[in-house]
Amino acid sequence: MRLQTSLENHYAVLGLDRHCTHLQIRDAYRRLAKRHHPDLNQRSAETEMRIQALNAAYEILSDPARRRAYDRELDHASQAAAPGRGAKIDENITQEVRLRIDDFLRGTSLEVQVKDPANPDGAETYCVEIPAMTAPGARLRLPRRGPFARSYVQLRLKALPGFRFKVRGSDLRADLRISGQRAEQGGAEMIERPSGGMIRVSIPRRVKRGEVVRLAGEGMPKPRGGRGDLLVRITYRLEVRVSRTR
């Protein structure tokens, strides 16, 4: 995608917005460079142009000083492209996108379709890269195409409710059902990790029903880096024994 002034939008090339972190830039570049590598694709002028655009975007955005200078250029280009007298006012669109917990942690690619009745060209389709460790609530800003080329599609990312894990801000909640014997004696149990694999949960002796064990750093990504916690609620049935007196 290009701005109206023909200045290459390096953020859009990586599927990111201007508020992205250095880690998100690095992850998006690695994923896209691997996907579009000539060894994995039929060699063509389009493939080469794509790789060149990715390399140029990463070269600029991964260097803090060059990124600041580039952001200033974008601001100047945006001001120069502002509608003048009698020009048509462009429209920005905000759209909510719901992703699985996995998608925030591992990253994903998705296709977003915008249906704007005011667009004579019909539905607009955008391919978006969600970098690994993107925080729920993050916003991505994509330049629109066609008659609304001076406008943007702003995506707000939200988490879908999961079967095993529930999202609460940057934390995740899950239930762990144990036996009455384990509750009495304590010990360790294994539970599925949100990012894959299993993780050990230490059970205190004589743990109460509904007590929460906190696993630090196993939750959702935070907007400013790091991760929230996984809060594991312990549940079990009471063991009731019935004996006859005669």
Rosetta blueprint (number, residue, H / E / L):
1 M L
2 R E
3 L L
4 Q L
5 T L
6 S L
7 L L
8 E E
9 N L
10 H H
11 Y H
12 A H
13 V H
14 L L
15 G L
16 L L
17 D L
18 R L
19 H L
20 C L
21 T L
22 H H
23 L H
24 Q H
25 I H
26 R H
27 D H
28 A H
29 Y H
30 R H
31 R H
32 L H
33 A H
34 K H
35 R H
36 H L
37 H L
38 P H
39 D H
40 L H
41 N L
42 Q L
43 R L
44 S L
45 A H
46 E H
47 T H
48 E H
49 M H
50 R H
51 I H
52 Q H
53 A H
54 L H
55 N H
56 A H
57 A H
58 Y H
59 E H
60 I H
61 L H
62 S L
63 D L
64 P H
65 A H
66 R H
67 R H
68 R H
69 A H
70 Y H
71 D H
72 R H
73 E H
74 L H
75 D H
76 H H
77 A H
78 S H
79 Q H
80 A H
81 A L
82 A L
83 P L
84 G L
85 R L
86 G L
87 A L
88 K L
89 I L
90 D L
91 E L
92 N L
93 I E
94 T E
95 Q E
96 E E
97 V E
98 R E
99 L E
100 R L
101 I H
102 D H
103 D H
104 F H
105 L H
106 R H
107 G L
108 T E
109 S E
110 L E
111 E E
112 V E
113 Q E
114 V E
115 K L
116 D L
117 P L
118 A L
119 N L
120 P L
121 D L
122 G L
123 A L
124 E E
125 T E
126 Y E
127 C E
128 V E
129 E E
130 I E
131 P L
132 A L
133 M L
134 T L
135 A L
136 P L
137 G L
138 A L
139 R E
140 L E
141 R E
142 L E
143 P E
144 R L
145 R L
146 G H
147 P H
148 F H
149 A L
150 R L
151 S L
152 Y E
153 V E
154 Q E
155 L E
156 R E
157 L E
158 K E
159 A E
160 L L
161 P L
162 G L
163 F L
164 R L
165 F L
166 K E
167 V E
168 R E
169 G L
170 S L
171 D E
172 L E
173 R E
174 A E
175 D E
176 L E
177 R E
178 I L
179 S L
180 G H
181 Q H
182 R H
183 A H
184 E H
185 Q H
186 G L
187 G E
188 A E
189 E E
190 M E
191 I E
192 E E
193 R L
194 P L
195 S L
196 G L
197 G L
198 M E
199 I E
200 R E
201 V E
202 S E
203 I E
204 P L
205 R L
206 R L
207 V L
208 K L
209 R L
210 G L
211 E L
212 V E
213 V E
214 R E
215 L E
216 A L
217 G L
218 E L
219 G L
220 M L
221 P E
222 K L
223 P L
224 R L
225 G L
226 G L
227 R E
228 G L
229 D L
230 L E
231 L E
232 V E
233 R E
234 I E
235 T E
236 Y L
237 R L
238 L L
239 E L
240 V L
241 R L
242 V L
243 S L
244 R L
245 T L
246 R L
